[in-house]
């Protein structure tokens, strides 16, 4: 009954689509989501490489492969998003004095996120982890100065 009422209201006055982003800024920043995402990418690469190499692959192997690739790409994108939030919202011009390579470090890390979406590479996944860890260290030093 309640569903029908809401459906009728929606027909008469449809809801508008809204978008929001925390640009207040909320002041809650951490590199942890990017680190977790980078480690997830590496773990998926490890799992993909460990899949049986049967020819032709079984349906279960194909299914696992597709799911692992999807998770790897999702987390590479999450990592990029989280890094961009830190880069554009947390770090300020005064941080460039502390970290002269700040922009280059973030740019390379974002590029590594893309590289990890494009390929299955243990080396690329480890490079991503190292890059995000370097950014996390920068973040910790900057946070300690405040």
Backbone as CSV, one residue per row, in Angstrom:
resi,resn,N_x,N_y,N_z,CA_x,CA_y,CA_z,C_x,C_y,C_z
1,UNK,0.815,-1.185,0.000,0.000,0.000,0.000,0.869,1.265,0.000
2,UNK,1.851,1.291,0.894,2.745,2.445,1.003,3.549,2.633,-0.290
3,UNK,3.953,1.498,-0.886,4.700,1.546,-2.139,3.886,2.237,-3.228
4,UNK,2.601,1.893,-3.310,1.734,2.492,-4.331,1.584,3.997,-4.121
5,UNK,1.513,4.393,-2.878,1.411,5.814,-2.559,2.670,6.556,-3.018
6,UNK,3.841,6.002,-2.702,5.093,6.631,-3.126,5.240,6.630,-4.646
7,UNK,4.792,5.572,-5.292,4.846,5.508,-6.756,3.959,6.591,-7.364
8,UNK,2.784,6.817,-6.788,1.881,7.858,-7.269,2.511,9.245,-7.068
9,UNK,3.078,9.467,-5.898,3.740,10.750,-5.621,4.896,10.963,-6.601
10,UNK,5.632,9.906,-6.872,6.764,10.015,-7.799,6.289,10.360,-9.219
11,UNK,5.144,9.821,-9.618,4.610,10.140,-10.946,4.186,11.601,-11.034
12,UNK,3.594,12.091,-9.962,3.124,13.478,-9.944,4.298,14.450,-9.800
13,UNK,5.188,14.121,-8.901,6.320,15.010,-8.610,7.599,14.158,-8.535
14,UNK,8.220,13.860,-9.700,9.402,12.980,-9.688,10.571,13.623,-8.935
15,UNK,11.337,12.768,-8.282,12.512,13.227,-7.535,13.583,13.697,-8.513
16,UNK,14.294,14.743,-8.091,15.410,15.239,-8.898,16.667,14.469,-8.528
17,UNK,17.536,14.263,-9.508,18.804,13.612,-9.248,19.767,14.647,-8.681
18,UNK,20.407,14.310,-7.559,21.324,15.220,-6.906,22.704,14.597,-6.803
19,UNK,23.722,15.438,-6.780,25.097,14.998,-6.624,25.729,15.818,-5.509
20,UNK,26.572,15.170,-4.717,27.227,15.888,-3.628,28.672,15.428,-3.505
21,UNK,29.507,16.308,-2.986,30.887,15.981,-2.684,31.308,16.819,-1.489
22,UNK,32.127,16.275,-0.655,32.536,16.972,0.558,33.598,18.009,0.233
23,UNK,33.181,19.167,-0.195,34.098,20.272,-0.451,33.954,21.350,0.608
24,UNK,33.599,20.971,1.814,33.370,21.955,2.873,34.660,22.652,3.265
25,UNK,35.808,22.159,3.414,36.206,20.745,3.523,35.926,20.197,4.923
26,UNK,35.719,18.913,4.985,35.388,18.283,6.263,36.603,18.195,7.171
27,UNK,37.784,18.198,6.587,39.000,18.152,7.385,39.412,16.758,7.809
28,UNK,38.720,15.755,7.313,39.073,14.370,7.645,39.797,13.779,6.439
29,UNK,41.109,13.664,6.577,41.930,13.147,5.484,42.825,12.054,6.023
30,UNK,43.052,11.036,5.211,43.956,9.955,5.565,44.381,9.231,4.284
31,UNK,45.603,8.752,4.240,46.041,7.975,3.088,45.630,6.502,3.169
32,UNK,45.010,6.102,4.273,44.690,4.688,4.477,43.834,4.065,3.363
33,UNK,42.771,4.723,2.891,42.000,4.089,1.810,42.832,3.850,0.546
34,UNK,43.736,4.765,0.233,44.596,4.581,-0.940,45.560,3.426,-0.716
35,UNK,46.111,3.329,0.496,47.019,2.219,0.812,46.294,0.879,0.724
36,UNK,45.101,0.824,1.289,44.315,-0.424,1.244,44.003,-0.800,-0.197
37,UNK,43.620,0.179,-0.992,43.298,-0.097,-2.400,44.535,-0.585,-3.159
38,UNK,45.688,0.039,-2.921,46.924,-0.382,-3.596,47.289,-1.812,-3.204
39,UNK,47.141,-2.141,-1.925,47.427,-3.519,-1.484,46.429,-4.503,-2.078
40,UNK,45.187,-4.079,-2.253,44.184,-4.947,-2.878,44.551,-5.220,-4.328
41,UNK,45.018,-4.199,-5.035,45.468,-4.387,-6.421,46.560,-5.446,-6.455
42,UNK,47.540,-5.322,-5.587,48.656,-6.275,-5.560,48.170,-7.685,-5.226
43,UNK,47.239,-7.785,-4.297,46.716,-9.099,-3.915,45.957,-9.745,-5.072
44,UNK,45.202,-8.959,-5.820,44.472,-9.501,-6.966,45.448,-9.974,-8.045
45,UNK,46.519,-9.229,-8.275,47.532,-9.651,-9.247,48.127,-10.987,-8.810
46,UNK,48.440,-11.097,-7.527,48.988,-12.341,-6.982,48.017,-13.500,-7.208
47,UNK,46.732,-13.273,-6.938,45.721,-14.321,-7.106,45.521,-14.683,-8.586
48,UNK,45.550,-13.669,-9.448,45.399,-13.936,-10.883,46.551,-14.797,-11.374
49,UNK,47.768,-14.448,-10.952,48.939,-15.217,-11.380,48.917,-16.647,-10.848
50,UNK,48.222,-16.885,-9.739,48.159,-18.218,-9.137,47.052,-19.096,-9.719
51,UNK,46.241,-18.536,-10.602,45.162,-19.332,-11.197,45.738,-20.475,-12.030
52,UNK,45.016,-21.600,-12.076,45.473,-22.723,-12.897,45.607,-22.296,-14.366
53,UNK,46.602,-22.840,-15.029,46.857,-22.487,-16.422,46.295,-23.536,-17.383
54,UNK,45.199,-24.205,-16.973,44.571,-25.222,-17.816,44.164,-24.623,-19.153
55,UNK,44.309,-25.411,-20.206,43.851,-24.990,-21.524,42.904,-26.032,-22.052
56,UNK,41.723,-25.710,-22.406,41.094,-24.412,-22.166,40.770,-24.266,-20.682
57,UNK,40.665,-23.022,-20.214,40.359,-22.818,-18.794,38.948,-23.299,-18.465
58,UNK,38.786,-23.766,-17.237,37.454,-24.185,-16.805,36.580,-22.943,-16.613
59,UNK,35.296,-23.172,-16.542,34.377,-22.051,-16.292,34.672,-21.393,-14.955
60,UNK,34.997,-22.209,-13.957,35.305,-21.646,-12.640,36.576,-20.791,-12.683
61,UNK,37.574,-21.240,-13.428,38.806,-20.458,-13.548,38.522,-19.150,-14.271
62,UNK,37.758,-19.219,-15.344,37.393,-17.986,-16.065,36.609,-17.038,-15.183
63,UNK,35.666,-17.586,-14.440,34.855,-16.773,-13.546,35.739,-16.081,-12.503
64,UNK,36.641,-16.838,-11.897,37.553,-16.263,-10.900,38.421,-15.179,-11.522
65,UNK,38.918,-15.441,-12.717,39.773,-14.470,-13.404,39.026,-13.154,-13.635
66,UNK,37.828,-13.261,-14.158,37.041,-12.060,-14.450,36.754,-11.281,-13.172
67,UNK,36.377,-11.986,-12.118,36.080,-11.312,-10.847,37.315,-10.642,-10.267
68,UNK,38.455,-11.313,-10.350,39.691,-10.740,-9.809,40.139,-9.514,-10.602
69,UNK,39.991,-9.575,-11.906,40.336,-8.420,-12.742,39.414,-7.252,-12.399
70,UNK,38.141,-7.541,-12.228,37.184,-6.480,-11.891,37.558,-5.820,-10.564
71,UNK,37.882,-6.612,-9.562,38.261,-6.062,-8.259,39.563,-5.275,-8.374
72,UNK,40.527,-5.798,-9.125,41.803,-5.105,-9.330,41.570,-3.731,-9.943
73,UNK,40.760,-3.665,-10.968,40.500,-2.389,-11.641,39.696,-1.441,-10.755
74,UNK,38.717,-1.979,-10.034,37.931,-1.154,-9.107,38.829,-0.490,-8.070
75,UNK,39.734,-1.274,-7.507,40.594,-0.747,-6.453,41.688,0.164,-6.997
76,UNK,42.113,-0.054,-8.209,43.046,0.900,-8.824,42.352,2.247,-8.993
77,UNK,41.078,2.224,-9.359,40.310,3.462,-9.494,40.055,4.103,-8.133
78,UNK,39.757,3.302,-7.136,39.571,3.825,-5.773,40.859,4.482,-5.301
79,UNK,41.981,3.832,-5.552,43.271,4.376,-5.160,43.490,5.733,-5.815
80,UNK,43.219,5.815,-7.110,43.393,7.084,-7.820,42.490,8.166,-7.238
81,UNK,41.254,7.828,-6.969,40.314,8.803,-6.404,40.801,9.301,-5.046
82,UNK,41.216,8.390,-4.197,41.676,8.766,-2.859,42.946,9.611,-2.926
83,UNK,43.839,9.282,-3.845,45.051,10.084,-4.011,44.711,11.487,-4.493
84,UNK,43.787,11.573,-5.425,43.411,12.887,-5.948,42.757,13.755,-4.877
85,UNK,41.991,13.143,-3.976,41.403,13.911,-2.880,42.515,14.488,-1.996
86,UNK,43.499,13.664,-1.661,44.620,14.170,-0.858,45.372,15.269,-1.592
87,UNK,45.642,15.033,-2.862,46.440,15.969,-3.662,45.735,17.315,-3.802
88,UNK,44.452,17.271,-4.109,43.750,18.516,-4.422,43.112,19.182,-3.208
89,UNK,42.782,18.415,-2.173,42.082,18.986,-1.032,42.950,19.145,0.210
90,UNK,43.838,18.196,0.462,44.630,18.266,1.691,45.909,19.090,1.512
91,UNK,46.709,18.714,0.541,48.003,19.385,0.373,47.804,20.800,-0.163
92,UNK,48.507,21.728,0.431,48.405,23.158,0.110,49.735,23.648,-0.462
93,UNK,49.754,24.866,-1.029,51.007,25.398,-1.589,52.174,25.371,-0.602
94,UNK,51.905,25.596,0.685,53.013,25.574,1.645,53.658,24.195,1.781
95,UNK,52.929,23.142,1.423,53.510,21.802,1.479,54.561,21.593,0.392
96,UNK,54.490,22.386,-0.667,55.494,22.278,-1.729,56.881,22.649,-1.219
97,UNK,56.922,23.515,-0.218,58.223,23.851,0.368,58.795,22.635,1.091
98,UNK,57.947,21.892,1.778,58.385,20.682,2.486,58.709,19.554,1.518
99,UNK,57.910,19.463,0.456,58.018,18.359,-0.493,58.088,18.911,-1.922
100,UNK,59.256,19.295,-2.384,59.374,19.891,-3.722,58.903,18.962,-4.851
101,UNK,58.895,17.646,-4.607,58.469,16.695,-5.643,57.017,16.258,-5.466
102,UNK,56.266,16.990,-4.658,54.885,16.611,-4.348,54.050,16.358,-5.598
103,UNK,54.012,17.320,-6.505,53.172,17.172,-7.696,53.629,15.998,-8.555
104,UNK,54.914,15.858,-8.748,55.434,14.757,-9.563,55.123,13.409,-8.906
105,UNK,55.231,13.343,-7.590,54.963,12.098,-6.864,53.501,11.681,-7.036
106,UNK,52.594,12.630,-6.873,51.172,12.324,-7.056,50.861,11.976,-8.500
107,UNK,51.447,12.712,-9.432,51.190,12.459,-10.848,51.627,11.043,-11.216
108,UNK,52.810,10.663,-10.762,53.308,9.309,-11.053,52.430,8.244,-10.406
109,UNK,51.979,8.499,-9.185,51.119,7.528,-8.505,49.789,7.371,-9.249
110,UNK,49.222,8.473,-9.702,47.966,8.402,-10.457,48.172,7.622,-11.760
111,UNK,49.315,7.848,-12.413,49.632,7.109,-13.640,49.795,5.616,-13.347
112,UNK,50.367,5.293,-12.181,50.511,3.886,-11.808,49.154,3.234,-11.556
113,UNK,48.205,3.996,-11.060,46.840,3.455,-10.904,46.301,3.037,-12.268
114,UNK,46.483,3.895,-13.255,46.026,3.576,-14.612,46.765,2.377,-15.175
115,UNK,48.070,2.339,-14.967,48.874,1.215,-15.471,48.377,-0.106,-14.874
116,UNK,48.025,-0.078,-13.603,47.543,-1.297,-12.956,46.164,-1.703,-13.431
117,UNK,45.402,-0.764,-13.950,44.125,-1.117,-14.561,44.357,-1.765,-15.921
118,UNK,45.389,-1.325,-16.617,45.632,-1.771,-17.990,46.299,-3.134,-18.081
119,UNK,46.999,-3.550,-17.045,47.758,-4.796,-17.149,47.750,-5.556,-15.832
120,UNK,48.188,-6.793,-15.914,48.372,-7.633,-14.733,49.873,-7.760,-14.552
121,UNK,50.411,-6.974,-13.627,51.860,-6.928,-13.452,52.195,-6.794,-11.978
122,UNK,52.911,-7.786,-11.478,53.342,-7.751,-10.080,54.248,-6.545,-9.838
123,UNK,55.109,-6.234,-10.811,56.028,-5.104,-10.668,55.255,-3.779,-10.582
124,UNK,54.270,-3.616,-11.454,53.472,-2.384,-11.449,52.692,-2.258,-10.144
125,UNK,52.177,-3.370,-9.631,51.431,-3.340,-8.370,52.347,-2.949,-7.211
126,UNK,53.557,-3.477,-7.208,54.508,-3.126,-6.148,54.957,-1.667,-6.269
127,UNK,55.123,-1.188,-7.487,55.454,0.223,-7.694,54.345,1.120,-7.140
128,UNK,53.105,0.709,-7.361,51.968,1.481,-6.850,51.994,1.526,-5.325
129,UNK,52.228,0.393,-4.706,52.306,0.363,-3.240,53.409,1.294,-2.747
130,UNK,54.579,1.230,-3.369,55.689,2.100,-2.950,55.335,3.573,-3.122
131,UNK,54.687,3.912,-4.228,54.309,5.308,-4.481,53.297,5.797,-3.449
132,UNK,52.309,4.972,-3.130,51.296,5.363,-2.155,51.918,5.438,-0.758
133,UNK,52.836,4.539,-0.455,53.521,4.611,0.836,54.344,5.894,0.945
134,UNK,54.969,6.310,-0.143,55.724,7.567,-0.141,54.786,8.754,0.131
135,UNK,53.626,8.737,-0.497,52.634,9.796,-0.267,52.140,9.746,1.174
136,UNK,51.936,8.548,1.706,51.498,8.414,3.104,52.543,9.005,4.050
137,UNK,53.820,8.804,3.738,54.877,9.393,4.570,54.849,10.919,4.484
138,UNK,54.649,11.446,3.289,54.522,12.897,3.128,53.351,13.415,3.959
139,UNK,52.237,12.694,3.869,51.045,13.089,4.625,51.335,13.110,6.124
140,UNK,51.981,12.064,6.623,52.280,11.987,8.056,53.178,13.139,8.497
141,UNK,54.193,13.468,7.685,55.083,14.579,8.012,54.341,15.910,7.983
142,UNK,53.482,16.077,6.983,52.706,17.322,6.888,51.739,17.445,8.059
143,UNK,51.085,16.349,8.409,50.128,16.354,9.511,50.827,16.649,10.840
144,UNK,52.059,16.162,10.990,52.805,16.391,12.221,53.182,17.858,12.376
145,UNK,53.271,18.585,11.271,53.637,20.004,11.296,52.473,20.904,11.689
146,UNK,51.265,20.372,11.666,50.091,21.212,11.946,49.798,21.288,13.417
